Amino acid sequence: MDKLLNKVFPLLQFYFGKEGLSATLANARKNENTNENNHLTKDLQSAELYETHLTLVSDRGTQTNQVSVRKLKPADFDILNSVAKNNAENALLGNGIKIFNKALETIRSLSALELTEKNGGDVSLPVVHLLEPRKTAVVGATVDNVLQLERVEEIMGFCSTEVLEQLDAATVKNALRLESEAATLGLELTKKDSFLQRIISAEQELQPIETVANFAMVIKQPKLAYTGQEVEEFKKLFQNLQKRYLNIQGQLNGIKKNIKDTIRLTDVQFAKDYEARLAIHQSAQNAYSEKLNRINAQGEVLRQQLIQELLTLKIQTA
């Protein structure tokens, strides 16, 4: 018997050999034995113990008839030896068929890797480490979207830990203060109904408004409450605030550029790191797949060989 077949299903060597019946013919032999036993024991099963005596009584007299039966002899039971032999063979064949089916099921259920390993083949596979996901310089948004933002406070909210660790905390804090100051100044400088916007463009006098009340004409003449000198002072204030605002914006632009450059460069480095790890991972994955495919091919060849070998085995009945 094939050594590999013995390793896969060791019980086979105790029930199969060179002599006997193959599993495919075993069922036919079992049916033949069963039919033969039914034929041999037919007379034993149908034998009667009593004869029948019929008595007919009429005006013509009494008439007696006897229906005899076939009487068995002890020698008739010699056929039980043949029946027992057939039953014994059936038991061995039936057990052999069950073991054959289990062996076939085992061979079919074993993986190609298990079969190759049982045959002494090399089943070691290259190690493929888990590929960590690509890191990104921002969290909760895309890098492109974050780079379009203008407010430092918003940009900082999306920065990853790796980016934050590269930024100078004092510079970031100063930027947040400057940003708040710029927002305050910008509102006063650009809002149409702000005091400064109104006074720097105000006229000394407005057109008079004439109304009639109680048969008299009332002329309402709005005049600027501020003198020309005072207006000039406010214009200078506006210009100074504007310069201050532009100066703050210049500082903020430099800080924002630094933050955005850090985000951009960090993300580029993350991309390079990931590509390098991906190349290593794919190389290992390819090596793993190639080796596994070879093992699977070898295992499937072994499986077919085992099945063919199993089909040639004969159930021992002696």
C-alpha distance (Angstrom), angle and dihedral (degrees) to the residues before:
residue distance angle dihedral
M1 . . .
D2 3.80 . .
K3 3.82 111.4 .
L4 3.80 93.1 -136.3
L5 3.81 90.4 50.8
N6 3.81 87.7 52.9
K7 3.81 90.8 51.4
V8 3.78 93.1 49.5
F9 3.80 95.3 45.6
P10 3.84 112.1 8.8
L11 3.82 94.0 179.2
L12 3.79 90.4 73.0
Q13 3.79 93.7 78.1
F14 3.80 91.0 62.6
Y15 3.81 96.8 51.3
F16 3.80 105.3 29.2
G17 3.75 132.8 57.8
K18 3.81 145.2 142.5
E19 3.80 93.0 -71.6
G20 3.79 126.2 59.7
L21 3.77 136.8 44.1
S22 3.77 129.8 -41.7
A23 3.78 116.5 -118.1
T24 3.79 90.5 -111.2
L25 3.84 91.0 59.4
A26 3.79 96.4 38.0
N27 3.81 95.3 84.0
A28 3.80 91.3 52.1
R29 3.83 90.7 51.5
K30 3.80 90.9 48.5
N31 3.80 90.6 53.6
E32 3.82 90.6 48.6
N33 3.81 91.1 51.0
T34 3.79 92.4 48.0
N35 3.82 92.0 49.8
E36 3.80 91.0 47.5
N37 3.80 91.7 50.3
N38 3.79 91.3 50.4
H39 3.78 89.4 52.2
L40 3.82 94.1 45.8
T41 3.80 94.5 49.0
K42 3.77 96.3 40.5
D43 3.82 93.7 98.1
L44 3.78 92.2 43.3
Q45 3.76 92.3 52.7
S46 3.80 95.9 45.6
A47 3.82 98.7 41.7
E48 3.83 114.8 128.3
L49 3.79 124.1 -140.9
Y50 3.79 99.0 -158.9
E51 3.80 133.7 57.6
T52 3.76 118.8 -142.4
H53 3.84 119.5 -122.9
L54 3.81 115.5 -166.7
T55 3.85 120.1 -163.0
L56 3.81 119.0 -167.2
V57 3.84 115.5 -162.8
S58 3.86 119.6 -170.1
D59 3.83 141.9 143.1
R60 3.73 86.4 -84.9
G61 3.78 92.0 59.9
T62 3.83 138.0 -97.5
Q63 3.79 125.3 -45.9
T64 3.83 124.8 -171.6
N65 3.84 125.5 -159.8
Q66 3.83 127.4 -176.9
V67 3.85 125.6 -150.4
S68 3.78 105.7 -158.7
V69 3.84 126.5 -156.9
R70 3.78 132.3 -144.7
K71 3.73 106.0 -96.5
L72 3.79 118.3 -144.0
K73 3.75 124.2 -133.0
P74 3.81 127.3 -150.3
A75 3.79 87.8 -111.9
D76 3.82 88.4 63.0
F77 3.79 88.0 70.7
D78 3.77 92.3 62.9
I79 3.79 86.1 91.2
L80 3.81 88.2 72.5
N81 3.78 87.3 77.6
S82 3.78 89.3 61.7
V83 3.82 91.3 43.8
A84 3.81 91.5 50.4
K85 3.79 90.5 47.9
N86 3.80 90.8 51.5
N87 3.80 91.8 47.1
A88 3.79 91.1 49.3
E89 3.78 90.6 51.2
N90 3.81 89.9 48.2
A91 3.81 90.6 51.6
L92 3.80 91.5 51.6
L93 3.79 92.3 44.8
G94 3.80 92.5 47.5
N95 3.79 91.7 49.6
G96 3.79 90.2 46.4
I97 3.82 91.1 52.0
K98 3.81 90.8 51.9
I99 3.79 92.2 49.5
F100 3.80 90.2 45.8
N101 3.82 90.8 52.7
K102 3.80 91.7 47.7
A103 3.78 90.7 49.2
L104 3.79 91.3 49.5
E105 3.81 90.6 48.0
T106 3.81 90.5 49.3
I107 3.80 92.6 50.1
R108 3.80 91.2 49.6
S109 3.81 94.3 45.4
L110 3.81 97.4 49.4
S111 3.79 113.8 97.5
A112 3.79 119.4 -117.6
L113 3.80 87.8 -113.1
E114 3.84 91.9 55.1
L115 3.79 91.8 48.3
T116 3.80 92.0 49.2
E117 3.80 91.0 48.0
K118 3.83 92.4 49.6
N119 3.79 87.5 52.0
G120 3.81 90.0 55.3
G121 3.79 95.2 -105.8
D122 3.81 124.8 148.8
V123 3.79 107.5 -97.3
S124 3.80 98.5 166.6
L125 3.80 110.2 129.8
P126 3.82 128.5 -156.3
V127 3.78 114.4 -100.5
V128 3.80 113.5 -106.6
H129 3.79 111.5 -165.3
L130 3.77 120.4 -150.0
L131 3.80 111.7 -91.3
E132 3.78 108.6 -126.4
P133 3.82 115.3 -138.3
R134 3.78 119.1 -99.2
K135 3.77 112.2 -90.2
T136 3.80 120.0 -131.7
A137 3.79 129.8 -151.9
V138 3.81 91.5 -130.3
V139 3.78 134.0 45.4
G140 3.80 125.7 -143.1
A141 3.80 96.6 11.3
T142 3.79 141.8 44.9
V143 3.78 121.4 -86.9
D144 3.80 90.9 -120.6
N145 3.80 92.1 54.3
V146 3.80 93.1 48.4
L147 3.80 91.6 49.1
Q148 3.81 88.4 57.6
L149 3.82 92.5 57.9
E150 3.83 119.1 103.2
R151 3.80 104.5 -165.7
V152 3.82 117.2 83.5
E153 3.79 90.9 -148.6
E154 3.83 90.9 58.4
I155 3.80 93.9 43.9
M156 3.82 92.2 50.9
G157 3.79 90.4 52.3
F158 3.82 90.7 64.1
C159 3.82 99.4 41.4
S160 3.80 117.7 115.4
T161 3.79 121.3 -126.8
E162 3.80 90.4 -103.8
V163 3.82 90.8 57.4
L164 3.81 94.1 44.2
E165 3.81 90.2 53.1
Q166 3.81 89.8 58.4
L167 3.81 95.6 51.2
D168 3.81 123.6 88.1
A169 3.80 106.4 -114.7
A170 3.82 93.8 -150.2
T171 3.80 90.9 53.1
V172 3.80 91.4 49.1
K173 3.81 92.1 49.4
N174 3.81 90.7 49.2
A175 3.81 89.9 49.5
L176 3.81 91.3 53.6
R177 3.82 90.3 51.0
L178 3.80 92.1 46.9
E179 3.80 90.5 47.4
S180 3.81 91.1 54.1
E181 3.80 91.1 47.6
A182 3.80 91.8 48.6
A183 3.79 90.9 50.5
T184 3.82 90.4 52.4
L185 3.81 94.0 48.0
G186 3.78 93.7 41.6
L187 3.79 91.6 55.2
E188 3.79 91.8 53.7
L189 3.79 94.1 43.3
T190 3.80 98.2 46.8
K191 3.79 106.5 29.2
K192 3.82 107.4 106.0
D193 3.80 95.9 -142.2
S194 3.81 95.6 43.7
F195 3.83 116.0 122.9
L196 3.80 94.9 -115.3
Q197 3.80 93.5 48.8
R198 3.78 90.1 51.2
I199 3.79 99.1 44.3
I200 3.79 98.2 47.5
S201 3.78 90.1 55.9
A202 3.82 97.5 36.5
E203 3.81 122.2 123.2
Q204 3.81 122.4 -133.7
E205 3.79 91.8 -123.7
L206 3.77 134.4 16.3
Q207 3.75 127.4 -149.2
P208 3.83 110.3 -76.0
I209 3.76 117.6 -108.4
E210 3.81 115.9 -138.0
T211 3.79 121.7 -157.4
V212 3.85 133.1 168.5
A213 3.78 119.7 -131.8
N214 3.83 129.6 165.4
F215 3.79 92.3 -5.3
A216 3.80 90.6 -55.0
M217 3.77 132.7 104.1
V218 3.81 117.2 -120.8
I219 3.77 117.3 -159.4
K220 3.81 114.1 -161.2
Q221 3.83 111.9 -161.6
P222 3.88 113.9 -172.5
K223 3.82 110.3 -153.1
L224 3.83 126.4 -174.7
A225 3.79 110.2 -100.7
Y226 3.79 91.6 -147.5
T227 3.74 125.4 74.3
G228 3.75 121.9 -124.8
Q229 3.81 90.5 -104.0
E230 3.77 91.4 52.5
V231 3.79 90.8 49.8
E232 3.81 89.8 51.4
E233 3.80 89.3 52.6
F234 3.78 90.1 54.0
K235 3.79 90.7 48.1
K236 3.79 89.2 53.7
L237 3.80 88.9 48.3
F238 3.80 89.5 51.6
Q239 3.79 91.1 50.6
N240 3.81 92.2 47.6
L241 3.77 91.7 48.9
Q242 3.78 89.4 47.5
K243 3.82 90.9 52.3
R244 3.78 89.9 47.0
Y245 3.80 90.0 49.6
L246 3.80 92.6 49.8
N247 3.80 90.7 47.4
I248 3.81 90.6 52.7
Q249 3.77 90.7 47.6
G250 3.80 89.5 52.1
Q251 3.79 90.9 53.1
L252 3.80 91.4 45.9
N253 3.80 92.4 49.6
G254 3.80 90.5 55.0
I255 3.80 92.6 49.1
K256 3.82 92.3 45.1
K257 3.80 90.3 50.3
N258 3.78 90.1 52.4
I259 3.82 92.0 49.1
K260 3.81 93.1 46.5
D261 3.82 91.9 46.4
T262 3.80 88.7 52.3
I263 3.81 90.5 50.5
R264 3.80 92.2 47.4
L265 3.82 96.0 46.8
T266 3.80 93.0 43.8
D267 3.79 91.4 52.3
V268 3.81 91.5 48.1
Q269 3.81 89.5 52.3
F270 3.81 90.6 48.0
A271 3.80 89.0 52.6
K272 3.82 91.9 50.5
D273 3.80 91.7 47.8
Y274 3.78 91.2 50.3
E275 3.82 93.4 48.1
A276 3.80 90.0 51.7
R277 3.81 92.2 49.1
L278 3.80 90.9 44.2
A279 3.81 91.7 53.6
I280 3.81 90.9 51.6
H281 3.81 91.2 45.4
Q282 3.80 93.5 49.0
S283 3.80 91.4 48.1
A284 3.80 90.8 51.7
Q285 3.81 90.9 43.8
N286 3.81 91.1 51.8
A287 3.79 91.7 49.3
Y288 3.80 89.5 48.1
S289 3.81 92.6 49.5
E290 3.80 93.8 46.7
K291 3.81 92.1 50.3
L292 3.80 92.4 44.8
N293 3.81 91.4 49.6
R294 3.81 90.2 52.8
I295 3.81 91.1 49.0
N296 3.81 91.3 47.8
A297 3.80 91.5 49.7
Q298 3.81 91.5 49.6
G299 3.80 91.1 45.8
E300 3.80 93.3 51.8
V301 3.81 91.0 50.6
L302 3.81 88.9 51.3
R303 3.79 90.8 48.2
Q304 3.81 92.3 55.7
Q305 3.81 90.9 45.7
L306 3.80 90.9 51.6
I307 3.80 92.8 48.8
Q308 3.81 91.2 49.8
E309 3.81 90.7 47.9
L310 3.79 90.7 48.1
L311 3.80 91.6 52.3
T312 3.82 90.7 56.6
L313 3.81 94.3 54.4
K314 3.79 119.1 105.4
I315 3.79 126.3 -143.1
Q316 3.79 111.4 -119.1
T317 3.80 113.1 -126.8
A318 3.78 99.0 166.9
